[in-house]
Amino acid sequence: MEYRNLGNTGVKVSEISLGSWLTYGGYVEKDAALKSIHKAYGLGINFFDTANVYRRGEAEKVVGEALREYPRESYVLATKVFNPMGEGPNDQGLSRKHIIEQCNASLQRLGHDYVDLYYCHRYDPETPLHETLRALDDLVRQGKVLYIGVSEWSPAQIAEALHIADKRLLDRLVVNQPIYNMLNRYIEKEIIPQGQQHGIGQVVFSPLAQGVLSGKYQKGADIPADSRAAENYKVISRFLNDESLDRVAELQEVAAKEELSLSQLAIAWILRQNNVSSALIGASRPEQVEENVKASGVKLSDESLQRIETILEG
């Protein structure tokens, strides 16, 4: 496993990290989830991601339980705040009240004294941004959070956050978590250049387009009964179209030429971006972790990169 800086910070994270969206805390049996986390740690993954909203805290409990077996300094743990955690009017968003309460609740579920990285899961247009940033800064000063980040914020929203933080001497964003894969490249236009300019690293999710870039779905074939699409078709359907599946078939040929699986090719392609701090994988079985971590350190040939570009633009 190779490691990269988390944004412009001094902390090192594995360039492949393990997430828990649509996997742990109920979607996958607890034993399989624990085994996947332990396999990841054993293979050199030191960066683990969860969120309070994943199964309303159940994913945090599973991740926290697994990681408590290891020295706290040996891994980097991230969770998030924003989405509804109850039915009340203050049970969501990025107000000081919700942030502070949810950070404390997450720490309790995780069984940890602090998290290394705390994300604003989405942007909250109903809360003044300075209120959000001040609350996050307070958590950093209290030692409950070491670094802060955002997920799926627009370039304008990130720029405003940086301006306010600098003006008011608040802790700065160091990470953004956007979707990024061969079938969704929107961050290349503005997000990555902004990150490079301001020292914000990208921790990208859905590198395999919800499994479509693993090659398990074929054009004209039935969806496998044991696949993620069989249980969460709505989330994955945007990638399950003829155009995408035609590209997947061509990408399979490139992967074979590089002596890689399609998933390894897809992750290695993402890691060609220096601004990407880590690619966030999901796994319901330890074997999936073992397969995907082999992409770490892979350098694709110029010929393959050019061929991939032609396929994706076609």
Short mmCIF file of the C-alpha atoms (twelve columns), coordinates in Angstrom:
data_MODEL
# 
_entry.id   MODEL 
# 
loop_
_atom_site.group_PDB 
_atom_site.id 
_atom_site.type_symbol 
_atom_site.label_atom_id 
_atom_site.label_alt_id 
_atom_site.label_comp_id 
_atom_site.label_asym_id 
_atom_site.label_seq_id 
_atom_site.Cartn_x 
_atom_site.Cartn_y 
_atom_site.Cartn_z 
_atom_site.pdbx_PDB_model_num 
ATOM 1   C CA . MET A 1   0.000   0.000   0.000   1 
ATOM 2   C CA . GLU A 2   1.204   3.490   -0.838  1 
ATOM 3   C CA . TYR A 3   0.300   6.597   1.176   1 
ATOM 4   C CA . ARG A 4   -0.447  10.206  0.323   1 
ATOM 5   C CA . ASN A 5   -0.865  13.427  2.269   1 
ATOM 6   C CA . LEU A 6   -4.397  14.280  3.308   1 
ATOM 7   C CA . GLY A 7   -4.706  17.553  1.433   1 
ATOM 8   C CA . ASN A 8   -1.900  19.878  2.468   1 
ATOM 9   C CA . THR A 9   -1.700  18.399  5.969   1 
ATOM 10  C CA . GLY A 10  1.148   16.315  7.299   1 
ATOM 11  C CA . VAL A 11  -0.979  13.243  7.969   1 
ATOM 12  C CA . LYS A 12  -0.525  10.276  5.632   1 
ATOM 13  C CA . VAL A 13  -3.476  8.190   4.449   1 
ATOM 14  C CA . SER A 14  -3.584  5.049   2.350   1 
ATOM 15  C CA . GLU A 15  -4.329  5.957   -1.250  1 
ATOM 16  C CA . ILE A 16  -7.119  3.387   -1.088  1 
ATOM 17  C CA . SER A 17  -9.509  3.763   1.860   1 
ATOM 18  C CA . LEU A 18  -12.503 1.791   3.112   1 
ATOM 19  C CA . GLY A 19  -15.990 3.257   3.410   1 
ATOM 20  C CA . SER A 20  -19.240 2.000   4.906   1 
ATOM 21  C CA . TRP A 21  -22.007 3.513   2.752   1 
ATOM 22  C CA . LEU A 22  -24.500 0.854   1.558   1 
ATOM 23  C CA . THR A 23  -22.458 -1.804  3.334   1 
ATOM 24  C CA . TYR A 24  -22.037 -1.811  7.107   1 
ATOM 25  C CA . GLY A 25  -24.546 -1.489  9.919   1 
ATOM 26  C CA . GLY A 26  -27.312 -3.590  8.414   1 
ATOM 27  C CA . TYR A 27  -26.791 -3.928  4.664   1 
ATOM 28  C CA . VAL A 28  -24.045 -6.508  5.252   1 
ATOM 29  C CA . GLU A 29  -23.950 -9.016  8.086   1 
ATOM 30  C CA . LYS A 30  -21.856 -7.748  10.969  1 
ATOM 31  C CA . ASP A 31  -19.385 -10.620 10.804  1 
ATOM 32  C CA . ALA A 32  -18.671 -9.979  7.113   1 
ATOM 33  C CA . ALA A 33  -18.302 -6.261  7.788   1 
ATOM 34  C CA . LEU A 34  -15.819 -6.835  10.618  1 
ATOM 35  C CA . LYS A 35  -13.814 -9.268  8.496   1 
ATOM 36  C CA . SER A 36  -13.635 -6.744  5.647   1 
ATOM 37  C CA . ILE A 37  -12.364 -4.020  7.974   1 
ATOM 38  C CA . HIS A 38  -9.777  -6.329  9.524   1 
ATOM 39  C CA . LYS A 39  -8.654  -7.462  6.062   1 
ATOM 40  C CA . ALA A 40  -8.290  -3.830  4.966   1 
ATOM 41  C CA . TYR A 41  -6.198  -2.960  8.007   1 
ATOM 42  C CA . GLY A 42  -4.006  -6.010  7.466   1 
ATOM 43  C CA . LEU A 43  -3.390  -5.005  3.857   1 
ATOM 44  C CA . GLY A 44  -2.200  -1.531  4.805   1 
ATOM 45  C CA . ILE A 45  -5.380  0.533   4.595   1 
ATOM 46  C CA . ASN A 46  -5.192  3.074   7.416   1 
ATOM 47  C CA . PHE A 47  -8.060  5.354   6.371   1 
ATOM 48  C CA . PHE A 48  -11.643 4.420   7.296   1 
ATOM 49  C CA . ASP A 49  -14.776 6.398   6.464   1 
ATOM 50  C CA . THR A 50  -18.284 6.364   7.868   1 
ATOM 51  C CA . ALA A 51  -21.127 8.798   8.652   1 
ATOM 52  C CA . ASN A 52  -23.734 9.289   11.334  1 
ATOM 53  C CA . VAL A 53  -26.562 8.871   8.823   1 
ATOM 54  C CA . TYR A 54  -25.457 5.459   7.543   1 
ATOM 55  C CA . ARG A 55  -28.178 3.258   9.005   1 
ATOM 56  C CA . ARG A 56  -28.774 5.973   11.623  1 
ATOM 57  C CA . GLY A 57  -25.510 5.346   13.460  1 
ATOM 58  C CA . GLU A 58  -25.280 1.577   13.098  1 
ATOM 59  C CA . ALA A 59  -22.404 1.777   10.614  1 
ATOM 60  C CA . GLU A 60  -20.416 3.927   13.053  1 
ATOM 61  C CA . LYS A 61  -20.870 1.276   15.728  1 
ATOM 62  C CA . VAL A 62  -19.518 -1.488  13.479  1 
ATOM 63  C CA . VAL A 63  -16.539 0.557   12.263  1 
ATOM 64  C CA . GLY A 64  -15.707 1.742   15.759  1 
ATOM 65  C CA . GLU A 65  -15.880 -1.766  17.195  1 
ATOM 66  C CA . ALA A 66  -13.544 -3.160  14.558  1 
ATOM 67  C CA . LEU A 67  -10.965 -0.395  14.833  1 
ATOM 68  C CA . ARG A 68  -10.793 -0.433  18.624  1 
ATOM 69  C CA . GLU A 69  -8.688  -3.577  18.318  1 
ATOM 70  C CA . TYR A 70  -5.810  -1.534  16.875  1 
ATOM 71  C CA . PRO A 71  -3.577  1.246   18.262  1 
ATOM 72  C CA . ARG A 72  -5.457  4.534   17.833  1 
ATOM 73  C CA . GLU A 73  -2.476  6.250   16.240  1 
ATOM 74  C CA . SER A 74  -2.276  3.611   13.509  1 
ATOM 75  C CA . TYR A 75  -5.365  4.669   11.561  1 
ATOM 76  C CA . VAL A 76  -7.258  7.728   10.362  1 
ATOM 77  C CA . LEU A 77  -11.004 7.763   11.059  1 
ATOM 78  C CA . ALA A 78  -13.583 9.991   9.377   1 
ATOM 79  C CA . THR A 79  -17.284 10.568  9.956   1 
ATOM 80  C CA . LYS A 80  -19.846 13.155  8.848   1 
ATOM 81  C CA . VAL A 81  -22.681 15.458  9.880   1 
ATOM 82  C CA . PHE A 82  -25.649 17.082  8.088   1 
ATOM 83  C CA . ASN A 83  -28.354 14.561  7.227   1 
ATOM 84  C CA . PRO A 84  -31.477 13.966  9.366   1 
ATOM 85  C CA . MET A 85  -30.895 11.912  12.510  1 
ATOM 86  C CA . GLY A 86  -34.386 12.384  13.929  1 
ATOM 87  C CA . GLU A 87  -37.790 13.902  13.229  1 
ATOM 88  C CA . GLY A 88  -37.286 17.228  15.027  1 
ATOM 89  C CA . PRO A 89  -36.620 20.576  13.308  1 
ATOM 90  C CA . ASN A 90  -33.073 20.699  14.699  1 
ATOM 91  C CA . ASP A 91  -32.164 17.090  13.936  1 
ATOM 92  C CA . GLN A 92  -30.406 17.942  10.684  1 
ATOM 93  C CA . GLY A 93  -28.292 20.588  9.008   1 
ATOM 94  C CA . LEU A 94  -25.113 22.419  9.962   1 
ATOM 95  C CA . SER A 95  -26.207 24.614  12.853  1 
ATOM 96  C CA . ARG A 96  -23.911 24.831  15.858  1 
ATOM 97  C CA . LYS A 97  -26.486 22.870  17.847  1 
ATOM 98  C CA . HIS A 98  -26.688 19.970  15.400  1 
ATOM 99  C CA . ILE A 99  -22.936 19.813  14.733  1 
ATOM 100 C CA . ILE A 100 -21.933 19.738  18.397  1 
ATOM 101 C CA . GLU A 101 -24.644 17.275  19.392  1 
ATOM 102 C CA . GLN A 102 -23.942 14.948  16.480  1 
ATOM 103 C CA . CYS A 103 -20.188 14.996  16.957  1 
ATOM 104 C CA . ASN A 104 -20.663 13.918  20.561  1 
ATOM 105 C CA . ALA A 105 -23.145 11.231  19.502  1 
ATOM 106 C CA . SER A 106 -20.795 9.929   16.801  1 
ATOM 107 C CA . LEU A 107 -17.904 9.699   19.238  1 
ATOM 108 C CA . GLN A 108 -20.099 7.728   21.629  1 
ATOM 109 C CA . ARG A 109 -21.190 5.293   18.914  1 
ATOM 110 C CA . LEU A 110 -17.635 4.909   17.634  1 
ATOM 111 C CA . GLY A 111 -16.259 4.477   21.140  1 
ATOM 112 C CA . HIS A 112 -13.494 6.990   20.409  1 
ATOM 113 C CA . ASP A 113 -12.320 10.200  22.043  1 
ATOM 114 C CA . TYR A 114 -11.817 11.986  18.721  1 
ATOM 115 C CA . VAL A 115 -12.160 11.596  14.971  1 
ATOM 116 C CA . ASP A 116 -9.323  12.481  12.659  1 
ATOM 117 C CA . LEU A 117 -11.577 13.967  9.984   1 
ATOM 118 C CA . TYR A 118 -15.067 15.449  10.300  1 
ATOM 119 C CA . TYR A 119 -17.027 16.208  7.131   1 
ATOM 120 C CA . CYS A 120 -19.964 18.458  6.444   1 
ATOM 121 C CA . HIS A 121 -21.862 15.828  4.474   1 
ATOM 122 C CA . ARG A 122 -23.628 18.407  2.295   1 
ATOM 123 C CA . TYR A 123 -24.012 22.204  2.183   1 
ATOM 124 C CA . ASP A 124 -26.668 23.779  4.391   1 
ATOM 125 C CA . PRO A 125 -28.233 26.877  2.783   1 
ATOM 126 C CA . GLU A 126 -30.310 27.537  5.921   1 
ATOM 127 C CA . THR A 127 -27.352 28.086  8.274   1 
ATOM 128 C CA . PRO A 128 -24.875 30.984  8.036   1 
ATOM 129 C CA . LEU A 129 -21.570 29.539  6.897   1 
ATOM 130 C CA . HIS A 130 -19.639 31.383  9.593   1 
ATOM 131 C CA . GLU A 131 -21.764 29.615  12.240  1 
ATOM 132 C CA . THR A 132 -20.882 26.213  10.769  1 
ATOM 133 C CA . LEU A 133 -17.184 26.981  10.489  1 
ATOM 134 C CA . ARG A 134 -17.012 28.398  14.032  1 
ATOM 135 C CA . ALA A 135 -18.630 25.252  15.445  1 
ATOM 136 C CA . LEU A 136 -16.145 23.066  13.559  1 
ATOM 137 C CA . ASP A 137 -13.267 25.236  14.749  1 
ATOM 138 C CA . ASP A 138 -14.456 24.810  18.341  1 
ATOM 139 C CA . LEU A 139 -14.439 21.022  17.927  1 
ATOM 140 C CA . VAL A 140 -10.882 21.191  16.634  1 
ATOM 141 C CA . ARG A 141 -9.806  23.329  19.585  1 
ATOM 142 C CA . GLN A 142 -11.489 20.880  21.972  1 
ATOM 143 C CA . GLY A 143 -9.506  18.014  20.430  1 
ATOM 144 C CA . LYS A 144 -12.622 16.115  19.336  1 
ATOM 145 C CA . VAL A 145 -11.808 16.671  15.657  1 
ATOM 146 C CA . LEU A 146 -8.359  16.970  14.090  1 
ATOM 147 C CA . TYR A 147 -9.186  18.017  10.520  1 
ATOM 148 C CA . ILE A 148 -12.313 19.236  8.738   1 
ATOM 149 C CA . GLY A 149 -13.709 18.684  5.270   1 
ATOM 150 C CA . VAL A 150 -16.816 18.831  3.111   1 
ATOM 151 C CA . SER A 151 -18.587 16.497  0.727   1 
ATOM 152 C CA . GLU A 152 -20.189 17.440  -2.595  1 
ATOM 153 C CA . TRP A 153 -19.923 21.205  -2.056  1 
ATOM 154 C CA . SER A 154 -19.712 23.407  -5.129  1 
ATOM 155 C CA . PRO A 155 -16.518 25.329  -5.966  1 
ATOM 156 C CA . ALA A 156 -18.259 28.580  -4.969  1 
ATOM 157 C CA . GLN A 157 -19.293 27.158  -1.585  1 
ATOM 158 C CA . ILE A 158 -15.781 25.879  -0.910  1 
ATOM 159 C CA . ALA A 159 -14.281 29.225  -1.929  1 
ATOM 160 C CA . GLU A 160 -16.605 31.094  0.443   1 
ATOM 161 C CA . ALA A 161 -15.682 28.745  3.296   1 
ATOM 162 C CA . LEU A 162 -11.979 29.331  2.698   1 
ATOM 163 C CA . HIS A 163 -12.507 33.106  2.607   1 
ATOM 164 C CA . ILE A 164 -14.440 33.153  5.891   1 
ATOM 165 C CA . ALA A 165 -11.928 30.858  7.604   1 
ATOM 166 C CA . ASP A 166 -9.002  33.042  6.577   1 
ATOM 167 C CA . LYS A 167 -10.794 36.266  7.511   1 
ATOM 168 C CA . ARG A 168 -11.831 34.990  10.957  1 
ATOM 169 C CA . LEU A 169 -8.719  32.853  11.613  1 
ATOM 170 C CA . LEU A 170 -10.734 29.630  11.773  1 
ATOM 171 C CA . ASP A 171 -9.540  26.121  10.997  1 
ATOM 172 C CA . ARG A 172 -9.404  25.585  7.227   1 
ATOM 173 C CA . LEU A 173 -10.978 22.890  5.090   1 
ATOM 174 C CA . VAL A 174 -8.350  20.404  3.978   1 
ATOM 175 C CA . VAL A 175 -10.459 17.746  2.233   1 
ATOM 176 C CA . ASN A 176 -13.379 17.457  -0.146  1 
ATOM 177 C CA . GLN A 177 -15.262 14.202  -0.748  1 
ATOM 178 C CA . PRO A 178 -16.865 14.184  -4.206  1 
ATOM 179 C CA . ILE A 179 -18.012 11.377  -6.450  1 
ATOM 180 C CA . TYR A 180 -15.410 10.573  -9.110  1 
ATOM 181 C CA . ASN A 181 -15.011 7.691   -11.501 1 
ATOM 182 C CA . MET A 182 -14.586 6.948   -15.195 1 
ATOM 183 C CA . LEU A 183 -18.313 7.530   -15.772 1 
ATOM 184 C CA . ASN A 184 -18.597 10.721  -13.708 1 
ATOM 185 C CA . ARG A 185 -15.716 13.169  -14.171 1 
ATOM 186 C CA . TYR A 186 -17.291 16.488  -13.234 1 
ATOM 187 C CA . ILE A 187 -14.630 17.367  -10.647 1 
ATOM 188 C CA . GLU A 188 -11.894 17.599  -13.276 1 
ATOM 189 C CA . LYS A 189 -13.181 20.944  -14.556 1 
ATOM 190 C CA . GLU A 190 -13.196 23.084  -11.391 1 
ATOM 191 C CA . ILE A 191 -12.934 21.046  -8.184  1 
ATOM 192 C CA . ILE A 192 -9.496  19.538  -8.797  1 
ATOM 193 C CA . PRO A 193 -7.903  22.828  -9.970  1 
ATOM 194 C CA . GLN A 194 -9.367  24.553  -6.904  1 
ATOM 195 C CA . GLY A 195 -8.028  21.806  -4.669  1 
ATOM 196 C CA . GLN A 196 -4.574  22.107  -6.172  1 
ATOM 197 C CA . GLN A 197 -4.595  25.873  -5.673  1 
ATOM 198 C CA . HIS A 198 -5.779  25.832  -2.057  1 
ATOM 199 C CA . GLY A 199 -4.309  22.601  -0.693  1 
ATOM 200 C CA . ILE A 200 -7.596  20.696  -0.537  1 
ATOM 201 C CA . GLY A 201 -7.258  16.989  -1.250  1 
ATOM 202 C CA . GLN A 202 -9.997  14.916  -2.850  1 
ATOM 203 C CA . VAL A 203 -11.139 11.734  -1.093  1 
ATOM 204 C CA . VAL A 204 -13.328 10.383  -3.862  1 
ATOM 205 C CA . PHE A 205 -16.256 8.033   -3.394  1 
ATOM 206 C CA . SER A 206 -17.856 5.562   -5.804  1 
ATOM 207 C CA . PRO A 207 -14.623 4.907   -7.762  1 
ATOM 208 C CA . LEU A 208 -16.268 1.837   -9.326  1 
ATOM 209 C CA . ALA A 209 -19.544 3.619   -10.148 1 
ATOM 210 C CA . GLN A 210 -21.438 1.491   -7.609  1 
ATOM 211 C CA . GLY A 211 -19.915 -1.687  -9.014  1 
ATOM 212 C CA . VAL A 212 -20.562 -1.013  -12.702 1 
ATOM 213 C CA . LEU A 213 -16.801 -0.635  -13.244 1 
ATOM 214 C CA . SER A 214 -16.170 -4.023  -11.676 1 
ATOM 215 C CA . GLY A 215 -17.496 -5.635  -14.861 1 
ATOM 216 C CA . LYS A 216 -20.239 -7.627  -13.129 1 
ATOM 217 C CA . TYR A 217 -23.019 -6.036  -15.201 1 
ATOM 218 C CA . GLN A 218 -23.271 -6.922  -18.894 1 
ATOM 219 C CA . LYS A 219 -25.302 -5.268  -21.622 1 
ATOM 220 C CA . GLY A 220 -28.432 -7.267  -22.331 1 
ATOM 221 C CA . ALA A 221 -27.918 -9.583  -19.364 1 
ATOM 222 C CA . ASP A 222 -30.010 -9.885  -16.224 1 
ATOM 223 C CA . ILE A 223 -28.775 -8.125  -13.093 1 
ATOM 224 C CA . PRO A 224 -26.996 -10.689 -10.875 1 
ATOM 225 C CA . ALA A 225 -29.188 -11.643 -7.921  1 
ATOM 226 C CA . ASP A 226 -26.331 -11.178 -5.422  1 
ATOM 227 C CA . SER A 227 -25.251 -7.766  -6.753  1 
ATOM 228 C CA . ARG A 228 -25.700 -4.342  -5.201  1 
ATOM 229 C CA . ALA A 229 -27.973 -3.312  -8.073  1 
ATOM 230 C CA . ALA A 230 -30.411 -6.061  -7.137  1 
ATOM 231 C CA . GLU A 231 -30.936 -4.424  -3.725  1 
ATOM 232 C CA . ASN A 232 -30.276 -0.748  -4.485  1 
ATOM 233 C CA . TYR A 233 -31.202 -0.335  -8.132  1 
ATOM 234 C CA . LYS A 234 -32.281 3.292   -7.727  1 
ATOM 235 C CA . VAL A 235 -28.792 4.339   -6.571  1 
ATOM 236 C CA . ILE A 236 -26.983 2.477   -9.343  1 
ATOM 237 C CA . SER A 237 -29.407 2.825   -12.251 1 
ATOM 238 C CA . ARG A 238 -27.847 6.044   -13.573 1 
ATOM 239 C CA . PHE A 239 -24.760 4.026   -14.534 1 
ATOM 240 C CA . LEU A 240 -26.660 1.019   -15.895 1 
ATOM 241 C CA . ASN A 241 -27.347 2.247   -19.418 1 
ATOM 242 C CA . ASP A 242 -26.238 0.923   -22.786 1 
ATOM 243 C CA . GLU A 243 -23.736 3.735   -23.354 1 
ATOM 244 C CA . SER A 244 -21.950 3.099   -20.055 1 
ATOM 245 C CA . LEU A 245 -21.995 -0.671  -20.466 1 
ATOM 246 C CA . ASP A 246 -20.538 -0.353  -23.979 1 
ATOM 247 C CA . ARG A 247 -17.674 1.651   -22.496 1 
ATOM 248 C CA . VAL A 248 -17.214 -0.921  -19.748 1 
ATOM 249 C CA . ALA A 249 -16.802 -3.641  -22.382 1 
ATOM 250 C CA . GLU A 250 -14.063 -1.633  -24.131 1 
ATOM 251 C CA . LEU A 251 -12.369 -0.820  -20.830 1 
ATOM 252 C CA . GLN A 252 -12.223 -4.551  -20.090 1 
ATOM 253 C CA . GLU A 253 -9.877  -4.897  -23.068 1 
ATOM 254 C CA . VAL A 254 -7.574  -2.186  -21.719 1 
ATOM 255 C CA . ALA A 255 -7.538  -3.855  -18.312 1 
ATOM 256 C CA . ALA A 256 -6.608  -7.201  -19.849 1 
ATOM 257 C CA . LYS A 257 -3.736  -5.578  -21.730 1 
ATOM 258 C CA . GLU A 258 -2.463  -4.067  -18.464 1 
ATOM 259 C CA . GLU A 259 -2.949  -7.451  -16.723 1 
ATOM 260 C CA . LEU A 260 -5.379  -5.885  -14.284 1 
ATOM 261 C CA . SER A 261 -8.983  -6.517  -13.354 1 
ATOM 262 C CA . LEU A 262 -11.397 -3.818  -14.497 1 
ATOM 263 C CA . SER A 263 -11.844 -2.579  -10.915 1 
ATOM 264 C CA . GLN A 264 -8.070  -2.285  -10.491 1 
ATOM 265 C CA . LEU A 265 -7.832  -0.349  -13.746 1 
ATOM 266 C CA . ALA A 266 -10.620 2.011   -12.648 1 
ATOM 267 C CA . ILE A 267 -8.971  2.758   -9.302  1 
ATOM 268 C CA . ALA A 268 -5.477  3.136   -10.797 1 
ATOM 269 C CA . TRP A 269 -6.946  5.587   -13.329 1 
ATOM 270 C CA . ILE A 270 -8.341  7.705   -10.486 1 
ATOM 271 C CA . LEU A 271 -5.042  7.647   -8.612  1 
ATOM 272 C CA . ARG A 272 -3.267  9.176   -11.619 1 
ATOM 273 C CA . GLN A 273 -4.608  12.471  -10.204 1 
ATOM 274 C CA . ASN A 274 -2.101  13.891  -7.729  1 
ATOM 275 C CA . ASN A 275 -4.845  15.944  -6.059  1 
ATOM 276 C CA . VAL A 276 -6.664  12.753  -5.078  1 
ATOM 277 C CA . SER A 277 -5.611  11.891  -1.530  1 
ATOM 278 C CA . SER A 278 -7.485  8.595   -1.494  1 
ATOM 279 C CA . ALA A 279 -10.017 6.523   -3.421  1 
ATOM 280 C CA . LEU A 280 -12.783 5.276   -1.154  1 
ATOM 281 C CA . ILE A 281 -13.876 1.700   -1.827  1 
ATOM 282 C CA . GLY A 282 -16.759 -0.293  -0.389  1 
ATOM 283 C CA . ALA A 283 -16.636 -3.998  0.343   1 
ATOM 284 C CA . SER A 284 -19.137 -6.566  1.519   1 
ATOM 285 C CA . ARG A 285 -16.528 -9.335  1.528   1 
ATOM 286 C CA . PRO A 286 -12.811 -9.410  2.444   1 
ATOM 287 C CA . GLU A 287 -12.005 -10.752 -1.030  1 
ATOM 288 C CA . GLN A 288 -13.211 -7.493  -2.574  1 
ATOM 289 C CA . VAL A 289 -10.785 -5.523  -0.417  1 
ATOM 290 C CA . GLU A 290 -7.953  -7.819  -1.408  1 
ATOM 291 C CA . GLU A 291 -8.788  -7.365  -5.084  1 
ATOM 292 C CA . ASN A 292 -9.031  -3.580  -5.001  1 
ATOM 293 C CA . VAL A 293 -5.932  -2.799  -2.935  1 
ATOM 294 C CA . LYS A 294 -3.817  -4.277  -5.731  1 
ATOM 295 C CA . ALA A 295 -4.446  -1.040  -7.623  1 
ATOM 296 C CA . SER A 296 -2.233  0.840   -5.167  1 
ATOM 297 C CA . GLY A 297 1.004   1.884   -6.800  1 
ATOM 298 C CA . VAL A 298 -0.086  0.882   -10.317 1 
ATOM 299 C CA . LYS A 299 1.095   3.288   -13.014 1 
ATOM 300 C CA . LEU A 300 -0.853  2.949   -16.220 1 
ATOM 301 C CA . SER A 301 1.017   3.243   -19.496 1 
ATOM 302 C CA . ASP A 302 0.616   6.375   -21.620 1 
ATOM 303 C CA . GLU A 303 -0.876  4.182   -24.338 1 
ATOM 304 C CA . SER A 304 -3.533  2.837   -21.969 1 
ATOM 305 C CA . LEU A 305 -4.328  6.294   -20.594 1 
ATOM 306 C CA . GLN A 306 -4.805  7.603   -24.113 1 
ATOM 307 C CA . ARG A 307 -7.005  4.648   -25.052 1 
ATOM 308 C CA . ILE A 308 -9.113  5.136   -21.898 1 
ATOM 309 C CA . GLU A 309 -9.593  8.802   -22.763 1 
ATOM 310 C CA . THR A 310 -10.771 7.884   -26.251 1 
ATOM 311 C CA . ILE A 311 -13.251 5.365   -24.841 1 
ATOM 312 C CA . LEU A 312 -14.646 7.767   -22.264 1 
ATOM 313 C CA . GLU A 313 -14.995 10.651  -24.704 1 
ATOM 314 C CA . GLY A 314 -16.520 8.491   -27.450 1 
# 
